Amino acid sequence: MKRSRIICSIITITYMLLLIYIAICLLRNSMTVKSELSIGIKVLYVLVVVGSVSVYMWLKKRLNRKITSVKISMLYRYMYLAVLTLVTRVGMVYMFAKRDVEIISPSFGKGLGSYIFSLINRIVDNPSFANAIINTTITYVVVILIKKILENITKSDFLSATAATLYIFLPQSLYFVVEYNRYNYNLLFVLLGLYIMLNIIDLVKQYKLKTNKYIYMSVVLGIMAGIDIILGGSWLFWVLLVLILTASATYIDIAHISFGEEIKKNMSFNIKRLLYKIEQTNFSKLLNTFLIVLLITALVSTIIDLFTTTPTNYAFTTNISELVNRTVESLNTSRNYYIVLIILVVLLEIMGVILKRNLDIKMVAVKILNILVIISMVLSKDTTYTATIFDVTLILLLVSNMCNIYYNREEKIKLLKDRND
């Protein structure tokens, strides 16, 4: 068995075990927030989500009939998602109008977003409205990123729109719409980093493509990782993400180091022979991406450590009971929502294994992200809003697993037809 296949299998087993662990924690512990919702409201919630996706597809069909320009049609569809985002957020502002909202004092320890909140709060003079404005803006940008990421993975507008709609109606995001959430900013740059990473994969999987575009994109990825670190993220998160992905990727184009004849001609025979051997060494182009991300994140982390005294956001522990409590507290806004999504993700993954579906490296990237996010969430000192990124990875896993079963089915049917012809 190939090294990459073994690593991918370990990644799949690890993320499934972590999701099962979370589901067991939720099933064994009672919640508070979700118990206030009646069955009727939950049914209405599901109908509204399904109806919103149906309206999107109906709108797409009508636009395709009347508008020939793909860009204009896409613009209208993004406008629909923008309206959906705005309506849901305005509705939650009025629903939580009587909630007491804390006025956050701007400080580096509370995230750079606290300065943005302070500025907007001075303008609108209402902390609920200030948080809602920020939440709505970030939510819409995240919706676009989710759609772009899943279009890159699944090539399906329907599946990407479904995932985007699921995020708009995300219980955690809706419940905390009028409160300050520093992790929303981290979510933004984590998804930007993931989107750039998927595009890097598209480039490096093209054999003998003579371009350094992936190098420039790797620098941008490192910058996104650096901004996430400044906002409170971890350099280790990004290094592990890119390193594990590099080790598990297959059919990636190779790169070489070239020292040039001018440099080598002035060297001794032994050194010159060593340089020739180095030049003949093949290595994955993703290794360049890893080294660039490592360099940038290490530099940013060092600068932060030198010029700030902000304590770490993580509290490491081996106490199982404490880990369970942190997990439950992080996901206390919608117990049933998480249980249903986790069960669906695990079932689809098992179906994929039984049906022997191929595993795309982009889906592996989402799984690695999910594993690292769960670990970060459980070990975080601030458990109230830490599920922000986990929610999105769960949606990405659900939709990408659905795509994996269907599209691999189409490929197998085509393969069988070719063999029979």
NORZI-V366327 format. One record per residue. SS is DSSP state (alpha for helix, beta for strand, coil for the rest). NEAR is the number of other ideal C-beta (glycine too) atoms within 10 Angstrom. Layout:
ss=SS near=NEAR
ss=SS near=NEAR
//
This chain:
ss=coil near=6
ss=coil near=8
ss=alpha near=10
ss=alpha near=16
ss=alpha near=12
ss=alpha near=12
ss=alpha near=18
ss=alpha near=22
ss=alpha near=14
ss=alpha near=12
ss=alpha near=22
ss=alpha near=18
ss=alpha near=11
ss=alpha near=15
ss=alpha near=24
ss=alpha near=18
ss=alpha near=12
ss=alpha near=18
ss=alpha near=22
ss=alpha near=13
ss=alpha near=16
ss=alpha near=24
ss=alpha near=18
ss=alpha near=14
ss=alpha near=20
ss=alpha near=21
ss=alpha near=9
ss=alpha near=9
ss=coil near=15
ss=coil near=10
ss=coil near=16
ss=coil near=9
ss=coil near=13
ss=alpha near=18
ss=alpha near=9
ss=alpha near=8
ss=coil near=14
ss=coil near=9
ss=alpha near=7
ss=alpha near=8
ss=alpha near=9
ss=alpha near=14
ss=alpha near=10
ss=alpha near=12
ss=alpha near=16
ss=alpha near=11
ss=alpha near=10
ss=alpha near=13
ss=alpha near=15
ss=alpha near=12
ss=alpha near=11
ss=alpha near=21
ss=alpha near=17
ss=alpha near=11
ss=alpha near=13
ss=alpha near=20
ss=alpha near=14
ss=alpha near=10
ss=alpha near=16
ss=alpha near=18
ss=alpha near=9
ss=alpha near=12
ss=alpha near=18
ss=alpha near=11
ss=alpha near=8
ss=alpha near=7
ss=coil near=14
ss=coil near=8
ss=coil near=9
ss=alpha near=10
ss=alpha near=7
ss=alpha near=11
ss=alpha near=17
ss=alpha near=15
ss=alpha near=13
ss=alpha near=13
ss=alpha near=19
ss=alpha near=15
ss=alpha near=11
ss=alpha near=18
ss=alpha near=20
ss=alpha near=16
ss=alpha near=10
ss=alpha near=19
ss=alpha near=24
ss=alpha near=14
ss=alpha near=12
ss=alpha near=20
ss=alpha near=21
ss=alpha near=13
ss=alpha near=12
ss=alpha near=20
ss=alpha near=20
ss=alpha near=7
ss=alpha near=13
ss=coil near=18
ss=coil near=9
ss=coil near=6
ss=coil near=10
ss=coil near=8
ss=coil near=17
ss=coil near=9
ss=coil near=10
ss=coil near=20
ss=coil near=9
ss=coil near=15
ss=coil near=12
ss=alpha near=15
ss=alpha near=12
ss=alpha near=17
ss=coil near=24
ss=coil near=15
ss=alpha near=23
ss=alpha near=18
ss=alpha near=14
ss=alpha near=17
ss=alpha near=23
ss=alpha near=17
ss=alpha near=11
ss=alpha near=19
ss=alpha near=22
ss=alpha near=9
ss=alpha near=10
ss=alpha near=12
ss=coil near=9
ss=coil near=15
ss=alpha near=20
ss=alpha near=20
ss=alpha near=16
ss=alpha near=24
ss=alpha near=25
ss=alpha near=22
ss=alpha near=19
ss=alpha near=20
ss=alpha near=23
ss=alpha near=19
ss=alpha near=16
ss=alpha near=18
ss=alpha near=24
ss=alpha near=19
ss=alpha near=16
ss=alpha near=24
ss=alpha near=22
ss=alpha near=16
ss=alpha near=20
ss=alpha near=25
ss=alpha near=23
ss=alpha near=18
ss=alpha near=27
ss=alpha near=26
ss=alpha near=16
ss=alpha near=16
ss=alpha near=23
ss=alpha near=22
ss=coil near=11
ss=coil near=17
ss=alpha near=16
ss=alpha near=13
ss=alpha near=21
ss=alpha near=21
ss=alpha near=25
ss=alpha near=23
ss=alpha near=27
ss=alpha near=29
ss=alpha near=27
ss=alpha near=22
ss=alpha near=21
ss=alpha near=24
ss=coil near=17
ss=coil near=23
ss=alpha near=20
ss=alpha near=22
ss=alpha near=27
ss=alpha near=20
ss=alpha near=17
ss=coil near=21
ss=coil near=23
ss=coil near=22
ss=coil near=18
ss=coil near=24
ss=coil near=23
ss=coil near=20
ss=alpha near=26
ss=alpha near=24
ss=alpha near=23
ss=alpha near=26
ss=alpha near=26
ss=alpha near=22
ss=alpha near=19
ss=alpha near=28
ss=alpha near=23
ss=alpha near=22
ss=alpha near=26
ss=alpha near=25
ss=alpha near=18
ss=alpha near=20
ss=alpha near=26
ss=alpha near=19
ss=alpha near=18
ss=alpha near=24
ss=alpha near=22
ss=alpha near=13
ss=alpha near=17
ss=alpha near=26
ss=coil near=17
ss=coil near=13
ss=coil near=9
ss=coil near=6
ss=coil near=12
ss=coil near=5
ss=coil near=9
ss=coil near=11
ss=alpha near=11
ss=alpha near=24
ss=alpha near=15
ss=alpha near=12
ss=alpha near=19
ss=alpha near=26
ss=alpha near=16
ss=alpha near=16
ss=alpha near=25
ss=alpha near=25
ss=alpha near=19
ss=alpha near=23
ss=alpha near=30
ss=alpha near=24
ss=alpha near=18
ss=alpha near=24
ss=alpha near=24
ss=alpha near=18
ss=coil near=19
ss=coil near=22
ss=coil near=25
ss=coil near=21
ss=alpha near=21
ss=alpha near=15
ss=alpha near=21
ss=alpha near=28
ss=alpha near=17
ss=alpha near=15
ss=alpha near=23
ss=alpha near=28
ss=alpha near=16
ss=alpha near=22
ss=alpha near=24
ss=alpha near=20
ss=alpha near=17
ss=alpha near=23
ss=coil near=21
ss=coil near=15
ss=coil near=9
ss=coil near=19
ss=coil near=16
ss=beta near=13
ss=beta near=18
ss=coil near=10
ss=coil near=10
ss=coil near=11
ss=coil near=13
ss=coil near=9
ss=alpha near=7
ss=alpha near=7
ss=alpha near=11
ss=alpha near=15
ss=coil near=8
ss=coil near=8
ss=coil near=13
ss=coil near=8
ss=alpha near=7
ss=alpha near=8
ss=alpha near=11
ss=alpha near=15
ss=alpha near=12
ss=alpha near=12
ss=alpha near=17
ss=alpha near=11
ss=alpha near=9
ss=alpha near=12
ss=alpha near=13
ss=coil near=9
ss=coil near=10
ss=coil near=8
ss=beta near=13
ss=beta near=17
ss=alpha near=22
ss=alpha near=26
ss=alpha near=17
ss=alpha near=18
ss=alpha near=25
ss=alpha near=20
ss=alpha near=14
ss=alpha near=22
ss=alpha near=27
ss=alpha near=17
ss=alpha near=12
ss=alpha near=22
ss=alpha near=24
ss=alpha near=15
ss=alpha near=14
ss=alpha near=21
ss=alpha near=19
ss=alpha near=11
ss=alpha near=13
ss=alpha near=16
ss=alpha near=10
ss=alpha near=7
ss=alpha near=9
ss=coil near=11
ss=coil near=7
ss=coil near=14
ss=coil near=9
ss=coil near=11
ss=coil near=19
ss=beta near=15
ss=coil near=14
ss=coil near=6
ss=coil near=12
ss=coil near=6
ss=coil near=9
ss=alpha near=8
ss=alpha near=8
ss=alpha near=12
ss=alpha near=15
ss=alpha near=17
ss=alpha near=15
ss=alpha near=21
ss=alpha near=23
ss=alpha near=18
ss=alpha near=13
ss=alpha near=24
ss=coil near=26
ss=coil near=21
ss=coil near=22
ss=coil near=24
ss=alpha near=21
ss=alpha near=13
ss=alpha near=21
ss=alpha near=26
ss=alpha near=16
ss=alpha near=14
ss=alpha near=19
ss=alpha near=22
ss=alpha near=13
ss=alpha near=15
ss=alpha near=25
ss=alpha near=18
ss=alpha near=11
ss=alpha near=19
ss=alpha near=23
ss=alpha near=12
ss=alpha near=14
ss=alpha near=19
ss=alpha near=12
ss=alpha near=9
ss=coil near=12
ss=coil near=8
ss=coil near=21
ss=coil near=11
ss=coil near=20
ss=coil near=17
ss=alpha near=19
ss=alpha near=21
ss=alpha near=24
ss=alpha near=22
ss=alpha near=25
ss=alpha near=23
ss=alpha near=25
ss=alpha near=23
ss=alpha near=26
ss=alpha near=24
ss=alpha near=21
ss=alpha near=21
ss=alpha near=24
ss=alpha near=23
ss=alpha near=16
ss=alpha near=20
ss=alpha near=22
ss=alpha near=24
ss=alpha near=18
ss=beta near=20
ss=coil near=11
ss=coil near=14
ss=coil near=19
ss=coil near=15
ss=coil near=22
ss=coil near=25
ss=alpha near=28
ss=alpha near=25
ss=alpha near=24
ss=alpha near=23
ss=alpha near=23
ss=alpha near=27
ss=alpha near=25
ss=alpha near=24
ss=alpha near=21
ss=alpha near=25
ss=alpha near=24
ss=alpha near=20
ss=alpha near=27
ss=alpha near=23
ss=alpha near=23
ss=alpha near=20
ss=alpha near=20
ss=alpha near=22
ss=alpha near=15
ss=alpha near=13
ss=alpha near=18
ss=alpha near=17
ss=alpha near=12
ss=alpha near=9
ss=alpha near=11
ss=alpha near=14
ss=alpha near=10
ss=alpha near=10
ss=alpha near=10
ss=alpha near=10
ss=alpha near=9
ss=alpha near=8
ss=alpha near=7
ss=alpha near=6
ss=coil near=5
//
